[in-house]
């Protein structure tokens, strides 16, 4: 491979011969490490900004005007180097160097930040991963997004989606309840989906059931963040959901030999699923860091956070709670887009939602939840609130950025912490 200095010289010579390459390849001064070559490139940009013709004469005049006559000879030697056919390759080689330098800088800054004892390990790691991600994405410049370019990429993606769907390999996810999935439609990466309800309405049960369906049935990598229950309690619910025994029997250890054998068999099956379970208190920095790690290590399709109200928001100084909640939902939405994952977020409704049909205005702490979410599903108990018996729950799709709204009637089995479908309304 040619030396990078030679590549800088070759690319700059091609730019002198064809200045439009700057726009076509989105060339920026930072691609040139050599200060002399960068100065010549900057001079070319100055000439173009004046709407003058770029050639060796105009470049020489401008360099002399800037007091850099010493670079005129350097520019003259560049004019005969190479053909413009190799310009895209040369530009990409220089971008790759820029990305590598960015990663090195991010790691160096991370090491320097370790000396700051006021920063937590989670904050430090999040800063390093964010800087590293930015460095990797650095200088990636797609073609100009004209409708023709966009449609070409879109049609390729659409054909792939159709092909995958016909093979049963869709890249979208579902909740695993037929009637509810028919209302919601396919859920794709980049979406923030909110499941909201008052305590005891089955928020945790529904998001956990979704996590099991996506990881076990669809075999898509899933991360479940339980801020309300310990990991062991989540596993108790998993076994109850799988029908081993009632959740109360599992929690108390009241299992017959055949039930214990069934539990062992079920756990062996569950252990093969691409499902990670996190428990304990966490803040948005640690949550974001863990999600990024999951995506980098094993890929990730679904993130479940149960639930927003228990996410550590810090003291926040004089910042109102609603504003801090709004910032968290914005971070989660942007993270979903950045990593192309679906984030399923459980949220509590205000007390005013007791006993009446809930609305979007009852989302607790912040109106930003409603704004940032792609879909909002509100759970409303229709009858007996005793979670240990079967009861009817109305799931109201109050917001759907990608389709219609509506509601479905679900049946909730408290003994097995499981939802079953009803009829679409």
N, C-alpha and C positions, 0 to 999 in steps of 0.2 A: 504493500500500500504506500502511496505517495506520502511524504512528510506533510504535516498539516500546514506548515508555512508555505510549502509549494502549492498546496490546495488553496490557501488564501490568495496567493499571487495569481493563480490560474482563474479563480472565480472573479477577482477584481478586474483582470484583463478582459474577461468575457462581459463584465458589466460595462466597461468602457466601450466595447464594441456594440453592445446592445443594452442600453440603460433600462429598457422596459423589464429586464429580468428582475430588477429591484421590486417592482410591483407584482410580477408574476410569481416570484418565489418568496415574496415577503422577506427580503434581506434587511437585516438591522445591523447597526454599527457593532453591537456586542458580539457578533460572529467573528470579528477580526481581533485576534489577540495582539498582533503586531501593531504598535502605535503608529508607525508610518503609514501602513496600509489602511488603518482605521481613519487616519487624517485625510487620506486621499478619498476614501469612500464618503466621508462627511462632506468633503468639498464637492463631490458629484451631487450629493443631495442638495447642497446650497444652490448649485447651478440650476438644477431641476426646479427648485422652489421659485427661482426667478424666471421660469419658463424659457430658459435659454437652451440652445442645442448643446449637448454634451459631446465633446471630442477632446483630443489631446491639447488643442490650442486653448479652448475655453477653460479646461482644467488647469493648464499651466498658468494662464492669466490669473485665475482665482487663487491658486497657490501663492503666486508672487504677491498678490494683494494682501494675503494673510501673513506674509513674511516667511513663507515656507518654500522658497525657491529651490532649496535642496531636494525637494521631493519631485521636482519636474522630471528629472532624469529617471527616477524610480517609476513614475507613471508611464514614461515613454517606453520603458522596457517591458511594461505589463501588456501593452497594446497588442503585441504579437503572440501572446501565450494562448494556445488552445482554441477549441471550438465551443460554441454555446451549447452544443448537444449534451455536454457533460455537466452543465451548470447545476441541474437538480441534484445530481449525485454529490457534487462538491458541497453544495449548500447543506445537504443532510449530514455530511461528515462533520461539518463545522457545528451544526446544531447538536449533534451527538456529543461533541466535546463540551459544548455549553451546558448540556444536561449533566454530564459527569462532574463538571466543575461545581454545578449547583448542589449536587448530592454531597460532594466533599465539603462544601461550605456549610451545608445544613448539619452535617455530622460534627464539624468543628465548632459551630455555634452551640450545638447540644452539649458538647464536652465543656465549653466555657460556662454554660448555664448551670451545670452541676454544682458550681461554686456558690450559687445563690440558694441559701438554705431556706428562704421564704417560699420557694416553689416546691410543690409536691411532686412526687415521682410521676404521678398521672399527668400533671401539667407538662413536665419535662418531656415525657414520652410523646404526648399529643403534639407538642411543638415540633419535635424531631420528625414524627411521621408526616405531619402536615407540610413541613418544609421539604421533606424528601419527596412527597407526592407532587408538590409544585415543581420541584426540580426535574422530576421525570417527565412531567407534562410540558416543561419549558421548551419554547421554540417549536412546538408542534403547530404548524400553520396549515390548516386545510385550504383547499381551493376556495375561491370566492363563492359564497353560498347563493349563487343564482338559482332560479327555480329549476333550470334544466339540470344543474349539478345535484341539487337537493332531490329532485324526483328520481334521478338515476339511482342514487343510493337508497332512496325509500323503496323503490320497486324491487331492488335486490333483497332488502330486508323483508318486504311483504311476501315475496316468493318463498323465502326461507321459513317464515312463520307458517305459511300455508302448508309447506312440505312437512314441517315438524308436527303441525297439528294433525295431518293425515296419518302420520306415523305414531301418533299418541305421544309426541315428545315436545309438547308446547312449552315455551319458555315462560309462560304466565303461571300464576299460582291461583288457587281457589281455597275456600274455607272448608270444603268437604261436606257441605250440606246442600243437597241438590237445589231445593227451592231458593235458598239464600244465594247460591252461586248464580242461579238463573237471573236473579234480580241485580246482583252486583256486576256480573259480566267478568271477563278475564282481568286479573290484576297483574300489572307488569312492573318491572323494575323502575325505580324513580318515584314511586307513589308513597305517600303518607296516608295510612288508613287509620281512622280513629274509631274505637269501640267504646261507647260511653253509657253510663247508667248509674243509678243509685246503688249503695252497698247492698249486696245480696241479690243482685239481678243477674248474676252469671257472667260478668265481664271476664274475670280470670278464667272461668271454665271455657268460654268461647275462644279466647285467644290461645289458651293451651291446647284445646282441641284442634285449632287451626295449625299450630306448630307441629302437633303429632301427624296430622294429615299430610302436611307439606314434606316433613322429613321422612316419614315411614312409607306413605302411599306414593307420593310423587318423587321421593328420593332426592329432594333438593336440599342443599345445606341450609340449616336453620340455627339461629342463636336465640335462646330464650333468656331474658333478663328478668328474674323474679326479685322485686324489691319488697314484696309483701310476705313471702313465705321462704322458709329455708329449702335448700335443695331436696332434703329428705321428704318434706311435705309435698313438693312437686312430684316426686317419684311415687308417693302414696296415691296421688291423684291419677298418675299415669296408669298404675295397675288397676285402680277402680274403673277408669275409662275403658281399659282392655277387658273388663268383665271378670277379673279374678275374684273379687268379692266387693262388698259394700265398703265405701271409704272409711266408715267408722270401724269396721272389723279390721281393716288393714292397719289403721292408725293404732288400734289397741292391741294388735297382735293376735286377734281371735280367729285364726285360720285353721281349717282342717288340713290333714296331711295332703289330700288331693289338691286343695287350694294352694298350699305352699309349693307343691310340685308345679302347679300351673304358673305360679308367680315366677319360679325359676326359669321355666320355659319362655314365658313372655319377656322377661328381662334379657334373656339371651338374644331374642329377636330384636328388642329395642336397642340393644348395645351395638347393632350393626347399622343403625340409622345415623345419618349425618346431622346429629342434633347436639348442640352445646347448651348447657344449663349453668347460668351464673346466678348467684344469690348474694344477699348482703347489700348494705348501703353503697351507693355510688353517686358520682356527680356527672355532669355532662361531659367534662374533659375525659374522665376515665371511661365512660360509656362509649364516647366517640373513638377513643384509642383502641378499645377492645373490638369494636365493630370493624375498624380498619384492619386490625390484625387478623380477624376471622376471614375477611375478604381476601387478604394477601396470602394467607397460609393455605386455606382449603376451598376458597371460593365461598360465596354466600348469596342466597336468594331471598331469605326472609329473616327479618329481625323483629322480635316481639319484646315490647317493654311493658311490664306490668308493675306499677302503673305510674303515670306522670306525677301524681300528687306526692309520691314518696321519693322522687328524684331529688337528691341533695342540691339545693339551689344556693347554698352559702348564705351569709348574712346579707349580702347585697347592699350594705350601707343604707342610703336613703332611697334606693331604687324600689318602687312598689312591686309587690309580688306578681301582679298581673303582667307587668312589663318583663320581669325575669322569666315568667312562664312563656310569654310570647317569644322571647329570644331563644328559648330551648326548642320550641316547635319549629322556629325558622331554621335553627341549626340542624334539626333532624330531617326536615324537608330537603335542605341543600345537601346533606350527607346522602340521603336516598338517591338524589340525582347524580351526585359525584361518583358513587360506587355502583350505581345501577342495581340497587336492592329495594325490596319492599319493606317498609317499616310499619308494623302494626302496633298501635299505641292505645293502651287502655287509659281511659280518663273518667273521672268521677263527675256526676252532675250535681248542681246545687240542690240545697234542701227543698227549694220551691218545686222541684221535680217530683216530690213525694205524692203519690196517689193520683197524679194527673198525667196526661200524655205529654212526654217531654218534647222540647224544641231545641233548636241550635242555640238559642239565647240562654239556655240553662247550663251550658258547658262551664265548668268551674274555673275561676281564676283569670281567664283571658279570652277575649274575642278573637285573638290571633290563632287560636286552635282551629276555629271554624275557617279562617282565611287560608291557613297554610295546608290544611288537610285536603286531599283529593276526594276522599269519601268519608262520610261520618255516619256511623251506624249507632242508633240509640235503642237501648233495650228497655222495655217497659213491661213489668209483670201484670198479667191480666187478673190473676186470682191469688190463691194462697201463697204467702211469702215463705212458708216453711220449706227450707231448701232440702229437706230430707224426703219429700214426696214429689211426685210428678206434678208439674204445673205449667201453665201456658205463659209464654213470653212472646211479646210482639217485638220484632226487630224492624225498626223504622229506618230506612235509608233516607236520611234527611238531606244529604248532599252527595251528589255524584257528578264529578267533573267530566266523566267519560260516558254518561248515559242517563237513563231515567232514574227518578226516585220512586219510592213505593214502600211497601211493608210486607212482611211475611209472618205467619204465625208459627212459632216453634214450640216444641215440647221439651222441657228440661227435666231430666232425671237426676234428682239430688243425690241418691244413693251411689250413682256411678259417675257423677259430675260430667254429664254428657247431654248434648243437645241433639234433638231429632227434628226432621223437617215437618212442616204442616202444609198450609196452602198459601199461595201468593194472593195478596189483596190488592 
